[in-house]
C-alpha cells in the first residue's frame, strides 16, 4: 500500500504562478508516487477572511479548476472540501482539550500574520487555533507525509507534538497509537517572486494568474520594473538588481540566461528585448492550463461531481479515524 500524502490550500482567489511553482507543480508529481489527498481549506480561509462570505464559493471552485488544469487527476488523487467533513471540526475540538495554549502562540506564522495583516482583526479564537485545526486536518487522514516548504516546518512539528501528546494521554494501557506522527516532505520548491521582486501575493498586486489572458500577461511583463540604475538603453545593467532576471532563472534555459545576462551587463540588449523570452515561456506554460480549464468552466456540474466523489472518499477515512479516537477517549457510548 502506498504511503499517504496530504496537503491543502486556502481558497482566497484565483491561483497565480507563485502557487503553481511553490506547491502545485509538486502535487502533480506526488500524485503518481503516493496516495494523495488534496483539500480546499475553506475553514482556514475564514480564519483571516471571515467577512468575505460573498466570494468564498466562487473561490473554492475556481481553485479546483486551477488544480485540475495544472494536472491534478481526480482518478489519481482525492480532491475534497474541508468544510464538507465535520469530522475535522470534531477532532480539532477534542485535540483542543489537551493542547497547551503556549504551543499555539509560539507558531512563527501566527506572530508573522498578526504583524503583516494589521488591517484585519485577528484577535479571534479561530485564528489562534488554526495551527491546531491544521494538525487535525493532517492527523485525521493518518498522513505519512506533508509536503511543505521549510517555512512551514513548525506546523508539521506542532502536528507531531499534538499526536504524541494525544497518544500519551489516551493510548496508555491499550498499546495503541491512534494518531500517526507525519513527516515533513521537503520537495524542491521554485520560489517565483512577484512582478516587483517582492513575494508574489494578491495583496501586493504583483501577480500573474495561472489562467490570465495572454494580452494581460504580456502587458504586465512589459511594464515590469528592471534594474533601477539602468536609466538609458546604453547604460549597462546588473541582473542581480532586476526582478526580470528572477523570472529568467525559472523559465529560461542556460543559453537564454547567458544571452540575457551578457546583453544586460554590456548594454547589448534593451530591457524589452530581455523580457521577450520570459513572456513567450510563460504563455507556453499557461496554454495547456487554459485549454484544460475550458471544459470545466463550461460544465461546472462536473467540477462539483469531482469534489463530491473526493469528499466521499475522504469521509470514509475520516470516519474510521474518529471512531478510533472516540474509542480511546472513552466517548463510544
C-alpha positions in Angstrom: 0.0 0.0 0.0 1.3 3.4 -0.9 2.1 6.0 1.8 -0.3 8.8 2.1 0.5 12.5 1.4 -1.8 15.3 2.4 -1.8 19.0 1.6 -4.3 21.8 1.3 -4.7 25.4 0.0 -6.8 28.3 1.2 -9.3 29.5 -1.4 -8.7 33.2 -1.2 -8.9 33.9 -5.0 -7.5 32.8 -8.4 -4.2 30.9 -8.2 -1.1 32.6 -9.6 2.2 31.4 -10.9 3.7 31.6 -7.4 1.2 29.0 -6.2 2.0 26.7 -9.1 5.8 26.8 -8.8 5.6 26.9 -5.0 3.3 23.9 -4.4 1.0 22.8 -7.2 3.8 21.5 -9.6 4.9 19.2 -6.8 1.4 18.0 -6.1 1.0 17.0 -9.7 4.2 14.9 -9.4 3.4 13.4 -6.0 0.0 12.0 -7.1 1.9 9.4 -9.2 4.0 8.3 -6.2 1.7 8.5 -3.2 -1.9 8.0 -2.1 -2.5 11.7 -2.4 -5.2 13.7 -0.6 -5.5 17.4 -1.5 -8.2 19.6 0.1 -9.7 23.0 -0.2 -9.0 24.6 3.2 -12.1 26.8 3.2 -12.4 26.9 7.1 -8.7 28.1 7.1 -9.6 30.9 4.7 -12.2 32.1 7.3 -9.5 32.4 10.0 -8.3 35.6 8.2 -11.1 36.3 5.7 -14.2 35.6 7.9 -16.1 38.6 6.5 -15.7 37.6 2.8 -18.7 35.4 2.6 -19.8 36.6 -0.9 -16.8 35.2 -2.8 -15.8 32.1 -0.9 -17.9 29.6 -3.0 -16.6 31.0 -6.3 -13.0 30.9 -5.0 -13.4 27.3 -3.9 -14.5 26.0 -7.4 -12.1 28.4 -9.3 -9.3 26.9 -7.3 -10.3 23.3 -8.0 -10.4 24.1 -11.7 -6.9 25.6 -11.4 -5.7 22.4 -9.8 -7.1 20.2 -12.5 -5.9 22.5 -15.2 -2.4 22.2 -13.8 -2.5 18.4 -14.0 -4.1 17.0 -10.8 -6.1 13.9 -11.9 -9.2 13.1 -9.8 -8.6 9.4 -10.8 -5.1 9.5 -9.2 -5.7 11.7 -6.2 -8.5 12.6 -3.7 -9.8 16.2 -4.0 -12.2 17.4 -1.3 -13.5 20.3 0.6 -12.6 20.7 4.3 -15.9 22.1 5.5 -17.9 19.2 4.0 -16.3 17.0 6.6 -17.5 18.0 10.1 -15.1 15.2 11.4 -12.3 17.8 11.0 -14.0 20.1 13.5 -14.7 17.3 15.9 -11.1 16.2 16.0 -10.0 19.8 16.3 -12.3 20.2 19.3 -11.2 17.0 21.0 -7.5 17.8 20.5 -8.1 21.4 21.8 -9.0 19.9 25.2 -5.4 18.7 25.8 -3.2 21.1 23.7 -1.3 23.7 25.8 -2.0 27.4 24.8 1.7 28.1 24.6 2.1 25.6 21.8 -0.2 27.7 19.6 1.2 31.1 20.5 4.7 30.2 19.6 4.0 29.1 16.0 6.0 31.5 13.8 3.4 32.2 11.2 0.9 33.2 14.0 3.1 36.1 15.1 4.1 36.8 11.5 0.5 37.2 10.2 -0.6 39.3 13.1 2.3 41.6 12.2 1.5 41.7 8.5 -2.3 41.7 8.4 -2.8 44.7 10.7 -5.8 45.7 8.6 -7.7 42.6 9.9 -8.9 41.9 13.4 -7.1 38.6 14.1 -7.7 38.6 17.9 -10.1 35.6 17.4 -10.1 32.1 18.8 -10.3 30.7 15.3 -7.1 32.4 14.2 -5.2 31.4 17.4 -6.4 27.8 16.9 -5.7 27.5 13.1 -2.4 25.5 13.6 -4.4 23.0 15.7 -7.1 22.8 13.0 -4.3 22.2 10.5 -3.0 19.4 12.8 -6.5 17.8 12.8 -6.6 18.1 9.0 -3.4 16.0 8.8 -4.0 13.6 11.6 -7.5 12.6 10.6 -6.2 11.0 7.4 -3.2 9.4 9.1 -0.9 11.0 6.5 2.7 9.8 6.4 4.0 12.9 4.7 3.0 16.6 4.4 4.8 18.4 1.5 5.9 21.8 2.8 8.5 24.5 2.3 10.9 24.8 5.1 9.0 27.9 6.4 6.1 25.5 7.2 8.2 23.0 9.2 6.9 24.4 12.5 3.3 23.4 11.6 4.3 19.8 10.9 6.4 19.7 14.2 3.3 21.0 16.1 1.2 18.3 14.5 3.7 15.7 15.6 3.7 17.0 19.2 -0.1 17.0 19.3 -0.2 13.4 18.0 2.4 12.4 20.6 0.5 14.0 23.5 -2.8 12.5 22.4 -1.3 9.0 22.2 0.4 9.5 25.6 -2.8 10.7 27.2 -5.2 8.1 25.7 -3.0 5.2 24.4 -1.6 4.2 27.8 -2.7 0.7 28.7 -4.1 0.0 25.2 -0.7 -0.1 23.4 -2.4 1.8 20.6 -1.1 4.9 18.8 -4.3 6.1 17.3 -2.8 9.2 15.7 0.2 8.8 13.4 3.1 11.4 13.5 3.6 12.7 10.0 6.9 13.7 8.4 7.6 16.9 6.6 8.3 16.1 2.9 10.7 18.7 1.7 10.1 18.9 -2.0 12.1 21.1 -4.4 10.3 24.4 -4.4 10.8 27.1 -7.0 10.3 30.5 -5.5 8.9 32.8 -8.1 8.8 36.4 -7.0 6.2 38.9 -7.9 6.4 41.4 -10.8 8.1 43.9 -8.4 10.6 41.5 -6.9 8.7 41.0 -3.6 6.9 37.8 -2.8 4.2 37.1 -5.3 0.9 37.9 -3.5 -2.5 39.1 -4.4 -2.4 41.6 -1.5 0.7 43.2 -3.1 -1.0 43.4 -6.5 2.1 41.9 -8.2 0.8 38.5 -9.5 0.3 36.7 -12.8 -2.7 34.4 -12.5 -2.4 30.9 -13.8 -5.1 31.4 -16.4 -4.6 35.1 -17.1 -5.3 36.2 -20.7 -2.2 36.3 -22.9 -2.5 40.0 -23.7 -2.6 40.9 -19.9 0.4 38.6 -19.2 2.3 40.4 -22.0 1.4 43.8 -20.7 2.3 43.0 -17.1 5.8 41.7 -18.0 6.5 44.5 -20.5 5.9 47.0 -17.7 7.8 45.2 -15.0 10.5 47.3 -13.3 14.1 46.5 -14.2 17.5 47.4 -12.8 16.8 51.0 -11.5 20.3 52.0 -12.3 19.9 51.2 -16.0 18.3 54.6 -16.9 19.1 54.7 -20.6 19.3 52.0 -23.2 23.0 52.4 -23.4 23.6 52.0 -19.7 25.0 48.6 -18.7 22.9 46.8 -16.0 23.2 44.2 -13.3 20.8 41.2 -13.5 21.1 40.8 -9.7 19.2 44.1 -9.2 16.5 43.2 -11.8 13.2 41.3 -11.0 13.0 40.1 -14.6 16.2 38.1 -14.0 14.5 36.0 -11.3 11.9 35.0 -14.0 14.7 34.0 -16.4 16.1 31.8 -13.6 12.8 29.9 -13.5 11.8 30.0 -17.2 14.9 30.2 -19.4 17.4 27.6 -20.4 21.2 28.1 -19.8 21.8 29.6 -23.3 19.0 32.1 -22.9 20.1 33.1 -19.4 23.7 33.6 -20.7 22.3 35.8 -23.6 20.2 37.9 -21.2 23.0 38.3 -18.6 25.7 39.2 -21.2 23.3 41.5 -23.0 22.3 43.3 -19.8 25.8 43.8 -18.4 27.2 45.1 -21.8 24.1 47.1 -22.7 24.0 44.9 -25.8 20.2 44.4 -25.4 17.4 46.6 -24.1 15.1 45.6 -21.2 12.2 44.9 -23.6 14.4 42.5 -25.6 15.3 40.8 -22.3 11.6 40.3 -21.4 10.5 38.7 -24.6 11.8 35.1 -23.9 10.1 35.3 -20.5 6.8 36.3 -22.0 7.0 33.5 -24.5 7.9 30.9 -21.9 5.0 31.9 -19.5 2.5 31.9 -22.4 3.7 28.4 -23.4 3.3 27.1 -19.9 -0.2 28.6 -19.5 -1.6 27.4 -22.8 -2.4 23.8 -21.7 -3.9 25.1 -18.4 -6.3 27.4 -20.2 -7.3 24.6 -22.6 -7.9 22.0 -19.9 -9.9 24.5 -17.8 -12.3 25.3 -20.7 -14.3 22.0 -20.4 -14.7 22.6 -16.6 -15.7 26.2 -16.9 -18.3 25.2 -19.5 -19.6 22.4 -17.2 -19.5 23.4 -13.5 -21.6 20.4 -12.5 -18.7 18.2 -13.5 -16.4 20.0 -11.1 -19.0 19.7 -8.3 -19.2 15.9 -9.0 -15.4 15.5 -8.8 -15.4 17.3 -5.4 -18.3 15.2 -4.3 -16.6 11.9 -5.2 -13.4 13.0 -3.5 -15.2 14.2 -0.4 -17.0 10.8 0.0 -13.6 9.0 -0.3 -12.1 11.3 2.3 -15.2 10.8 4.6 -14.6 7.0 4.7 -11.1 7.5 6.1 -12.1 10.4 8.5 -15.0 8.5 10.0 -12.8 5.5 10.8 -10.2 7.7 12.5 -12.9 9.4 14.5 -14.3 6.0 15.6 -10.8 5.1 16.9 -10.4 8.5 18.6 -13.7 8.2 20.4 -12.9 4.6 21.5 -9.7 5.5 23.2 -11.1 8.7 24.7 -14.0 6.7 26.3 -16.6 8.5 24.1 -18.1 5.5 22.4 -21.3 5.3 24.5 
